Structure formats: C-alpha cells, structure tokens
Amino acid sequence: MGQALIRNLDEQLLADYREAAKRNARSLEAELREALKLARPMSETRRQEVLDQFARIRAMTPAGVAQTPAEILVREDRDGHRE
C-alpha cells in the first residue's frame, strides 16, 4: 500500500476529522482513509461504465412517453397529494 504526507492542513479541518473519528470509533488515520475513499475521483473507465448504464436505463423508457419532473413528484409526496 502507498503512503502520502499532507502538510499545512487547517487546524479546524483536522479538529473536525478528529471529532468524526471519535464519533465513528476509529483513529484519525482510519477516518481520513475513509474520507479519501468516499471522495475518490472516478476513473475514465468507471465514468464511461456509469454513462453506459445511464444510457441503458434511459433506453427502457419508450419514446414519446411523458416524464414527470422529479421536483413535482417530491412536492406531491411532501404535500400528501399522491396516492
């Protein structure tokens, strides 16, 4: 496994991660490792896989079928107008 040294981190940033580490019952190092894993940039290969999957999902809807915008559905759910 590789290693990285990061200098000149903001003290408040470190304090926030220390607090999160304590809350999650793990070390600061483990907390930072998890944060890096979750924020990992997407490789070009993975990005293309996701775009291809989106295209397959879009292709499931027949052409000409009207779609209800998500914000309308959310409002209806929130306001209790949906069955």
LOVONU-235439 format. One record per atom (N, C-alpha, C): residue number from 1; residue in three letters; atom name; y, z, x. Coordinates in Angstrom, 2 decimals. Atoms other than C-alpha are relative to their C-alpha. Layout:
+------+------+------+---------+---------+---------+
: resi : resn : name :      py :      pz :      px :
+------+------+------+---------+---------+---------+
:  NUM :  ALA :   CA :       Y :       Z :       X :
...
+------+------+------+---------+---------+---------+
//
This chain:
+------+------+------+---------+---------+---------+
: resi : resn : name :      py :      pz :      px :
+------+------+------+---------+---------+---------+
:    1 :  MET :    N :   -1.18 :    0.00 :    0.84 :
:    1 :  MET :   CA :    0.00 :    0.00 :    0.00 :
:    1 :  MET :    C :    1.24 :    0.00 :    0.88 :
:    2 :  GLY :    N :   -1.25 :    0.07 :   -0.74 :
:    2 :  GLY :   CA :    3.52 :   -0.71 :    1.13 :
:    2 :  GLY :    C :    0.88 :    1.20 :   -0.26 :
:    3 :  GLN :    N :   -0.97 :   -1.08 :    0.15 :
:    3 :  GLN :   CA :    6.42 :    1.65 :    1.52 :
:    3 :  GLN :    C :    1.40 :   -0.61 :    0.05 :
:    4 :  ALA :    N :   -1.40 :    0.42 :   -0.04 :
:    4 :  ALA :   CA :   10.16 :    1.34 :    1.01 :
:    4 :  ALA :    C :    0.87 :    1.25 :    0.12 :
:    5 :  LEU :    N :   -0.97 :   -1.09 :   -0.14 :
:    5 :  LEU :   CA :   13.01 :    3.60 :    2.08 :
:    5 :  LEU :    C :    1.31 :   -0.48 :   -0.61 :
:    6 :  ILE :    N :   -1.25 :    0.37 :    0.66 :
:    6 :  ILE :   CA :   16.10 :    3.52 :   -0.11 :
:    6 :  ILE :    C :    1.05 :    1.04 :    0.36 :
:    7 :  ARG :    N :   -1.06 :   -0.90 :   -0.45 :
:    7 :  ARG :   CA :   19.25 :    5.02 :    1.36 :
:    7 :  ARG :    C :    1.17 :   -0.02 :   -0.97 :
:    8 :  ASN :    N :   -1.28 :   -0.07 :    0.72 :
:    8 :  ASN :   CA :   22.54 :    6.10 :   -0.22 :
:    8 :  ASN :    C :   -0.14 :   -0.06 :   -1.52 :
:    9 :  LEU :    N :    0.14 :   -0.09 :    1.44 :
:    9 :  LEU :   CA :   21.28 :    6.87 :   -3.71 :
:    9 :  LEU :    C :    0.99 :    1.02 :   -0.55 :
:   10 :  ASP :    N :   -0.92 :   -0.89 :    0.68 :
:   10 :  ASP :   CA :   23.71 :    8.51 :   -6.08 :
:   10 :  ASP :    C :   -0.71 :    1.33 :   -0.31 :
:   11 :  GLU :    N :    0.60 :   -1.32 :    0.21 :
:   11 :  GLU :   CA :   23.06 :   12.27 :   -6.34 :
:   11 :  GLU :    C :   -0.35 :    0.23 :   -1.47 :
:   12 :  GLN :    N :    0.29 :   -0.18 :    1.43 :
:   12 :  GLN :   CA :   23.27 :   12.22 :  -10.15 :
:   12 :  GLN :    C :   -1.22 :   -0.80 :   -0.42 :
:   13 :  LEU :    N :    1.18 :    0.83 :    0.28 :
:   13 :  LEU :   CA :   20.72 :    9.40 :  -10.27 :
:   13 :  LEU :    C :   -1.26 :    0.75 :    0.41 :
:   14 :  LEU :    N :    1.16 :   -0.77 :   -0.47 :
:   14 :  LEU :   CA :   18.32 :   11.48 :   -8.19 :
:   14 :  LEU :    C :   -0.23 :    1.23 :   -0.87 :
:   15 :  ALA :    N :    0.13 :   -1.17 :    0.86 :
:   15 :  ALA :   CA :   19.02 :   14.54 :  -10.32 :
:   15 :  ALA :    C :   -0.65 :   -0.39 :   -1.33 :
:   16 :  ASP :    N :    0.60 :    0.47 :    1.26 :
:   16 :  ASP :   CA :   18.16 :   12.54 :  -13.45 :
:   16 :  ASP :    C :   -1.49 :   -0.27 :    0.18 :
:   17 :  TYR :    N :    1.42 :    0.27 :   -0.25 :
:   17 :  TYR :   CA :   14.88 :   11.40 :  -11.89 :
:   17 :  TYR :    C :   -0.77 :    1.28 :    0.28 :
:   18 :  ARG :    N :    0.67 :   -1.29 :   -0.21 :
:   18 :  ARG :   CA :   14.07 :   14.93 :  -10.74 :
:   18 :  ARG :    C :   -0.27 :    0.68 :   -1.34 :
:   19 :  GLU :    N :    0.16 :   -0.59 :    1.33 :
:   19 :  GLU :   CA :   14.61 :   16.15 :  -14.29 :
:   19 :  GLU :    C :   -1.11 :   -0.70 :   -0.77 :
:   20 :  ALA :    N :    1.05 :    0.77 :    0.68 :
:   20 :  ALA :   CA :   12.43 :   13.35 :  -15.68 :
:   20 :  ALA :    C :   -1.37 :    0.32 :    0.58 :
:   21 :  ALA :    N :    1.26 :   -0.33 :   -0.67 :
:   21 :  ALA :   CA :    9.74 :   14.13 :  -13.11 :
:   21 :  ALA :    C :   -0.52 :    1.35 :   -0.48 :
:   22 :  LYS :    N :    0.39 :   -1.34 :    0.46 :
:   22 :  LYS :   CA :    9.72 :   17.78 :  -14.13 :
:   22 :  LYS :    C :   -0.49 :   -0.07 :   -1.45 :
:   23 :  ARG :    N :    0.37 :    0.14 :    1.41 :
:   23 :  ARG :   CA :    9.59 :   16.85 :  -17.82 :
:   23 :  ARG :    C :   -1.36 :   -0.67 :   -0.17 :
:   24 :  ASN :    N :    1.25 :    0.75 :    0.08 :
:   24 :  ASN :   CA :    6.67 :   14.50 :  -17.16 :
:   24 :  ASN :    C :   -1.11 :    0.60 :    0.88 :
:   25 :  ALA :    N :    0.98 :   -0.72 :   -0.83 :
:   25 :  ALA :   CA :    4.86 :   16.99 :  -14.88 :
:   25 :  ALA :    C :   -0.54 :   -0.85 :    1.14 :
:   26 :  ARG :    N :    0.39 :    0.76 :   -1.19 :
:   26 :  ARG :   CA :    4.84 :   14.77 :  -11.83 :
:   26 :  ARG :    C :    1.06 :    0.13 :    1.07 :
:   27 :  SER :    N :   -0.93 :   -0.10 :   -1.12 :
:   27 :  SER :   CA :    6.51 :   14.56 :   -8.46 :
:   27 :  SER :    C :    1.13 :   -1.01 :   -0.16 :
:   28 :  LEU :    N :   -1.11 :    0.96 :    0.00 :
:   28 :  LEU :   CA :    9.81 :   12.82 :   -7.86 :
:   28 :  LEU :    C :   -0.51 :   -1.36 :    0.46 :
:   29 :  GLU :    N :    0.55 :    1.27 :   -0.51 :
:   29 :  GLU :   CA :    7.92 :   10.18 :   -5.87 :
:   29 :  GLU :    C :   -0.80 :   -0.72 :   -1.09 :
:   30 :  ALA :    N :    0.79 :    0.62 :    1.07 :
:   30 :  ALA :   CA :    5.49 :    9.57 :   -8.75 :
:   30 :  ALA :    C :    0.90 :   -0.52 :   -1.12 :
:   31 :  GLU :    N :   -0.94 :    0.43 :    1.04 :
:   31 :  GLU :   CA :    8.39 :    9.36 :  -11.21 :
:   31 :  GLU :    C :    0.70 :   -1.29 :    0.41 :
:   32 :  LEU :    N :   -0.66 :    1.21 :   -0.49 :
:   32 :  LEU :   CA :   10.19 :    6.80 :   -9.06 :
:   32 :  LEU :    C :   -0.96 :   -1.18 :    0.05 :
:   33 :  ARG :    N :    1.00 :    1.05 :   -0.04 :
:   33 :  ARG :   CA :    6.98 :    4.83 :   -8.59 :
:   33 :  ARG :    C :   -0.21 :   -0.58 :   -1.40 :
:   34 :  GLU :    N :    0.17 :    0.45 :    1.38 :
:   34 :  GLU :   CA :    6.51 :    4.69 :  -12.38 :
:   34 :  GLU :    C :    1.22 :   -0.79 :   -0.48 :
:   35 :  ALA :    N :   -1.23 :    0.71 :    0.39 :
:   35 :  ALA :   CA :   10.15 :    3.66 :  -12.90 :
:   35 :  ALA :    C :    0.03 :   -1.40 :    0.61 :
:   36 :  LEU :    N :    0.03 :    1.32 :   -0.64 :
:   36 :  LEU :   CA :    9.76 :    0.82 :  -10.41 :
:   36 :  LEU :    C :   -1.04 :   -0.90 :   -0.65 :
:   37 :  LYS :    N :    1.06 :    0.79 :    0.65 :
:   37 :  LYS :   CA :    6.53 :   -0.29 :  -12.05 :
:   37 :  LYS :    C :    0.47 :   -0.52 :   -1.35 :
:   38 :  LEU :    N :   -0.47 :    0.40 :    1.33 :
:   38 :  LEU :   CA :    8.14 :   -0.36 :  -15.52 :
:   38 :  LEU :    C :    1.13 :   -1.04 :    0.07 :
:   39 :  ALA :    N :   -1.13 :    0.92 :   -0.15 :
:   39 :  ALA :   CA :   11.20 :   -2.26 :  -14.25 :
:   39 :  ALA :    C :   -0.35 :   -1.20 :    0.87 :
:   40 :  ARG :    N :    0.45 :    1.07 :   -0.91 :
:   40 :  ARG :   CA :    9.13 :   -4.70 :  -12.20 :
:   40 :  ARG :    C :    0.48 :   -1.37 :   -0.49 :
:   41 :  PRO :    N :   -0.42 :    1.34 :    0.39 :
:   41 :  PRO :   CA :   10.62 :   -8.19 :  -12.19 :
:   41 :  PRO :    C :   -1.22 :   -0.86 :   -0.34 :
:   42 :  MET :    N :    1.10 :    0.86 :    0.40 :
:   42 :  MET :   CA :    8.47 :  -10.82 :  -13.87 :
:   42 :  MET :    C :   -0.13 :   -1.16 :    0.98 :
:   43 :  SER :    N :    0.22 :    1.14 :   -0.90 :
:   43 :  SER :   CA :    6.90 :  -13.36 :  -11.53 :
:   43 :  SER :    C :    0.16 :   -1.29 :   -0.80 :
:   44 :  GLU :    N :   -0.18 :    1.28 :    0.68 :
:   44 :  GLU :   CA :    7.46 :  -17.02 :  -12.33 :
:   44 :  GLU :    C :   -1.28 :   -0.38 :   -0.74 :
:   45 :  THR :    N :    1.27 :    0.30 :    0.67 :
:   45 :  THR :   CA :    3.76 :  -17.40 :  -13.16 :
:   45 :  THR :    C :   -0.12 :    0.79 :   -1.29 :
:   46 :  ARG :    N :    0.08 :   -0.84 :    1.20 :
:   46 :  ARG :   CA :    3.83 :  -14.46 :  -15.59 :
:   46 :  ARG :    C :    1.03 :   -0.43 :   -1.04 :
:   47 :  ARG :    N :   -1.05 :    0.46 :    0.91 :
:   47 :  ARG :   CA :    7.11 :  -15.71 :  -17.09 :
:   47 :  ARG :    C :   -0.47 :   -1.23 :   -0.76 :
:   48 :  GLN :    N :    0.49 :    1.21 :    0.65 :
:   48 :  GLN :   CA :    5.52 :  -19.09 :  -17.80 :
:   48 :  GLN :    C :   -1.12 :    0.32 :   -0.98 :
:   49 :  GLU :    N :    1.07 :   -0.43 :    0.92 :
:   49 :  GLU :   CA :    2.47 :  -17.39 :  -19.35 :
:   49 :  GLU :    C :    0.59 :    0.55 :   -1.30 :
:   50 :  VAL :    N :   -0.65 :   -0.60 :    1.18 :
:   50 :  VAL :   CA :    4.74 :  -15.43 :  -21.70 :
:   50 :  VAL :    C :    0.66 :   -1.10 :   -0.83 :
:   51 :  LEU :    N :   -0.64 :    1.09 :    0.74 :
:   51 :  LEU :   CA :    6.73 :  -18.54 :  -22.63 :
:   51 :  LEU :    C :   -1.04 :   -0.86 :   -0.72 :
:   52 :  ASP :    N :    1.08 :    0.77 :    0.63 :
:   52 :  ASP :   CA :    3.48 :  -20.42 :  -23.33 :
:   52 :  ASP :    C :   -0.56 :    0.75 :   -1.20 :
:   53 :  GLN :    N :    0.50 :   -0.81 :    1.12 :
:   53 :  GLN :   CA :    2.27 :  -17.55 :  -25.52 :
:   53 :  GLN :    C :    0.99 :   -0.05 :   -1.17 :
:   54 :  PHE :    N :   -1.02 :    0.11 :    1.05 :
:   54 :  PHE :   CA :    5.56 :  -17.61 :  -27.45 :
:   54 :  PHE :    C :   -0.11 :   -1.34 :   -0.71 :
:   55 :  ALA :    N :    0.11 :    1.34 :    0.59 :
:   55 :  ALA :   CA :    5.15 :  -21.35 :  -28.00 :
:   55 :  ALA :    C :   -1.23 :   -0.08 :   -0.91 :
:   56 :  ARG :    N :    1.20 :   -0.01 :    0.85 :
:   56 :  ARG :   CA :    1.60 :  -20.82 :  -29.33 :
:   56 :  ARG :    C :    0.25 :    0.77 :   -1.30 :
:   57 :  ILE :    N :   -0.31 :   -0.79 :    1.19 :
:   57 :  ILE :   CA :    2.86 :  -18.16 :  -31.73 :
:   57 :  ILE :    C :    0.91 :   -0.79 :   -0.94 :
:   58 :  ARG :    N :   -0.91 :    0.80 :    0.82 :
:   58 :  ARG :   CA :    5.72 :  -20.39 :  -32.92 :
:   58 :  ARG :    C :   -0.75 :   -1.14 :   -0.69 :
:   59 :  ALA :    N :    0.75 :    1.12 :    0.56 :
:   59 :  ALA :   CA :    3.23 :  -23.22 :  -33.48 :
:   59 :  ALA :    C :   -0.86 :    0.41 :   -1.20 :
:   60 :  MET :    N :    0.80 :   -0.48 :    1.14 :
:   60 :  MET :   CA :    1.35 :  -21.05 :  -36.01 :
:   60 :  MET :    C :    0.75 :   -0.14 :   -1.32 :
:   61 :  THR :    N :   -0.80 :    0.13 :    1.22 :
:   61 :  THR :   CA :    4.22 :  -21.41 :  -38.50 :
:   61 :  THR :    C :    0.16 :   -1.49 :   -0.31 :
:   62 :  PRO :    N :   -0.14 :    1.42 :    0.35 :
:   62 :  PRO :   CA :    4.08 :  -24.72 :  -40.35 :
:   62 :  PRO :    C :    1.46 :   -0.45 :    0.01 :
:   63 :  ALA :    N :   -1.36 :    0.56 :   -0.03 :
:   63 :  ALA :   CA :    7.11 :  -26.97 :  -40.00 :
:   63 :  ALA :    C :    0.60 :    0.07 :   -1.40 :
:   64 :  GLY :    N :   -0.71 :   -0.01 :    1.26 :
:   64 :  GLY :   CA :    9.71 :  -26.61 :  -42.73 :
:   64 :  GLY :    C :   -0.09 :    1.32 :   -0.76 :
:   65 :  VAL :    N :    0.08 :   -1.29 :    0.68 :
:   65 :  VAL :   CA :    8.80 :  -23.02 :  -43.65 :
:   65 :  VAL :    C :    1.23 :    0.81 :    0.37 :
:   66 :  ALA :    N :   -1.22 :   -0.78 :   -0.26 :
:   66 :  ALA :   CA :   11.98 :  -20.99 :  -44.05 :
:   66 :  ALA :    C :   -0.37 :    1.38 :    0.52 :
:   67 :  GLN :    N :    0.23 :   -1.31 :   -0.60 :
:   67 :  GLN :   CA :   12.09 :  -17.85 :  -41.94 :
:   67 :  GLN :    C :    1.13 :    0.95 :   -0.38 :
:   68 :  THR :    N :   -1.01 :   -1.00 :    0.30 :
:   68 :  THR :   CA :   13.89 :  -14.67 :  -42.96 :
:   68 :  THR :    C :    0.42 :    0.67 :    1.31 :
:   69 :  PRO :    N :   -0.45 :   -0.64 :   -1.23 :
:   69 :  PRO :   CA :   16.05 :  -13.34 :  -40.12 :
:   69 :  PRO :    C :   -0.41 :    1.48 :    0.05 :
:   70 :  ALA :    N :    0.49 :   -1.36 :   -0.16 :
:   70 :  ALA :   CA :   14.78 :  -10.02 :  -38.75 :
:   70 :  ALA :    C :    1.01 :    1.04 :   -0.47 :
:   71 :  GLU :    N :   -0.99 :   -1.01 :    0.39 :
:   71 :  GLU :   CA :   18.07 :   -8.21 :  -39.37 :
:   71 :  GLU :    C :    0.03 :    0.21 :   -1.52 :
:   72 :  ILE :    N :    0.06 :   -0.14 :    1.46 :
:   72 :  ILE :   CA :   17.73 :   -8.90 :  -43.10 :
:   72 :  ILE :    C :   -1.21 :    0.85 :   -0.39 :
:   73 :  LEU :    N :    1.19 :   -0.79 :    0.29 :
:   73 :  LEU :   CA :   14.19 :   -7.51 :  -43.15 :
:   73 :  LEU :    C :    0.19 :    1.46 :    0.37 :
:   74 :  VAL :    N :   -0.26 :   -1.38 :   -0.42 :
:   74 :  VAL :   CA :   15.28 :   -4.42 :  -41.24 :
:   74 :  VAL :    C :    0.91 :    0.69 :   -0.99 :
:   75 :  ARG :    N :   -0.91 :   -0.59 :    0.99 :
:   75 :  ARG :   CA :   18.17 :   -3.82 :  -43.64 :
:   75 :  ARG :    C :   -0.72 :    0.32 :   -1.31 :
:   76 :  GLU :    N :    0.73 :   -0.23 :    1.25 :
:   76 :  GLU :   CA :   15.88 :   -4.21 :  -46.64 :
:   76 :  GLU :    C :   -0.94 :    1.19 :    0.12 :
:   77 :  ASP :    N :    0.87 :   -1.16 :   -0.23 :
:   77 :  ASP :   CA :   13.38 :   -1.75 :  -45.16 :
:   77 :  ASP :    C :    0.81 :    1.29 :    0.00 :
:   78 :  ARG :    N :   -0.84 :   -1.19 :   -0.12 :
:   78 :  ARG :   CA :   16.12 :    0.72 :  -44.32 :
:   78 :  ARG :    C :    0.55 :    0.42 :   -1.35 :
:   79 :  ASP :    N :   -0.64 :   -0.30 :    1.28 :
:   79 :  ASP :   CA :   17.75 :    0.49 :  -47.73 :
:   79 :  ASP :    C :   -0.99 :    0.14 :   -1.15 :
:   80 :  GLY :    N :    1.02 :   -0.18 :    1.01 :
:   80 :  GLY :   CA :   14.46 :    0.62 :  -49.62 :
:   80 :  GLY :    C :   -0.09 :   -1.13 :   -1.01 :
:   81 :  HIS :    N :    0.00 :    1.12 :    0.93 :
:   81 :  HIS :   CA :   14.77 :   -2.84 :  -51.19 :
:   81 :  HIS :    C :   -1.27 :   -0.83 :    0.09 :
:   82 :  ARG :    N :    1.24 :    0.76 :   -0.13 :
:   82 :  ARG :   CA :   11.40 :   -4.12 :  -50.01 :
:   82 :  ARG :    C :   -1.14 :    0.74 :   -0.67 :
:   83 :  GLU :    N :    1.15 :   -0.60 :    0.68 :
:   83 :  GLU :   CA :    8.14 :   -3.53 :  -51.83 :
:   83 :  GLU :    C :   -1.08 :    0.34 :    0.99 :
+------+------+------+---------+---------+---------+
//
